[in-house]
Amino acid sequence: MNVLKGLLRSRKVWLAIVGVVQTIVFATMPDFDPTVWQAINVLLLAVIAGVAVEDAAEKVGKNNVRILPAALEGPTHTMQPRPSVRAWTPPE
């Protein structure tokens, strides 16, 4: 029962259900342009992927695990221009 409860509370499942229902409804309408409902399906898939990434990041954050290596988290030094490089000036 807990699994069913978890599915009913899942945003991804509800978005998938909306996608299936709208596909069935729009596929049965002969005058409806199929590219429109296909585009809606693509948008729903993108939202589902975004929710999945958000859920994964939340789970990783609860376990206090670093997603990025320390080298990718931010600059550890500031880059200075080489002294031999002069600024470009337009010819007169």
C-alpha positions as CSV (number, residue, x, y, z in Angstrom):
1,M,0.0,0.0,0.0
2,N,2.9,2.4,0.7
3,V,4.1,1.9,-2.9
4,L,0.8,2.9,-4.3
5,K,0.6,5.9,-1.9
6,G,4.1,6.9,-3.1
7,L,3.1,6.7,-6.7
8,L,0.0,8.8,-6.2
9,R,2.1,11.5,-4.6
10,S,4.8,11.4,-7.3
11,R,4.8,14.4,-9.7
12,K,6.5,12.4,-12.3
13,V,3.7,9.8,-12.4
14,W,1.0,12.5,-12.6
15,L,2.9,14.2,-15.5
16,A,3.2,10.8,-17.3
17,I,-0.5,10.2,-16.8
18,V,-1.3,13.6,-18.2
19,G,0.9,12.9,-21.2
20,V,-0.8,9.5,-21.9
21,V,-4.3,11.0,-21.6
22,Q,-3.6,14.0,-23.8
23,T,-2.0,11.7,-26.4
24,I,-5.0,9.5,-26.4
25,V,-7.4,12.4,-26.6
26,F,-5.5,14.3,-29.3
27,A,-4.9,11.1,-31.3
28,T,-8.6,10.5,-31.5
29,M,-9.3,14.0,-32.9
30,P,-8.7,13.8,-36.6
31,D,-8.5,17.6,-37.1
32,F,-5.9,18.2,-34.4
33,D,-2.4,18.7,-35.7
34,P,-0.2,15.8,-34.5
35,T,2.9,18.0,-34.2
36,V,1.2,20.0,-31.5
37,W,0.5,17.1,-29.2
38,Q,3.9,15.6,-29.9
39,A,5.4,18.9,-28.9
40,I,3.3,18.8,-25.7
41,N,4.7,15.3,-25.0
42,V,8.2,16.5,-25.5
43,L,7.6,19.4,-23.0
44,L,6.1,16.9,-20.5
45,L,9.1,14.7,-20.8
46,A,11.4,17.6,-20.2
47,V,9.4,18.5,-17.1
48,I,9.5,14.9,-15.9
49,A,13.3,14.9,-16.4
50,G,13.7,18.1,-14.5
51,V,11.6,16.7,-11.6
52,A,13.8,13.6,-11.6
53,V,17.0,15.7,-11.5
54,E,15.5,17.7,-8.6
55,D,14.5,14.6,-6.7
56,A,18.0,13.1,-7.2
57,A,19.7,16.3,-6.0
58,E,17.4,16.4,-3.0
59,K,18.3,12.8,-2.1
60,V,22.0,13.4,-2.6
61,G,21.8,16.5,-0.4
62,K,20.2,14.6,2.4
63,N,23.1,12.2,2.4
64,N,25.6,15.1,2.4
65,V,27.3,13.7,-0.7
66,R,29.2,16.0,-3.0
67,I,28.0,15.9,-6.6
68,L,30.9,17.8,-8.1
69,P,34.6,17.2,-7.4
70,A,36.2,20.0,-5.5
71,A,38.1,21.1,-8.6
72,L,34.8,21.9,-10.3
73,E,33.1,23.7,-7.5
74,G,34.7,27.1,-8.0
75,P,37.9,28.9,-8.8
76,T,40.7,28.4,-6.4
77,H,42.8,31.1,-7.9
78,T,42.4,34.2,-10.0
79,M,43.9,34.2,-13.5
80,Q,46.1,37.1,-14.2
81,P,47.0,38.2,-17.8
82,R,50.5,37.5,-18.9
83,P,52.7,40.6,-18.7
84,S,53.9,40.2,-22.3
85,V,50.4,40.5,-23.7
86,R,49.5,44.0,-24.7
87,A,45.9,45.2,-25.2
88,W,45.0,45.5,-28.9
89,T,44.7,49.0,-30.3
90,P,43.1,49.7,-33.7
91,P,45.3,51.1,-36.4
92,E,44.9,54.8,-37.1
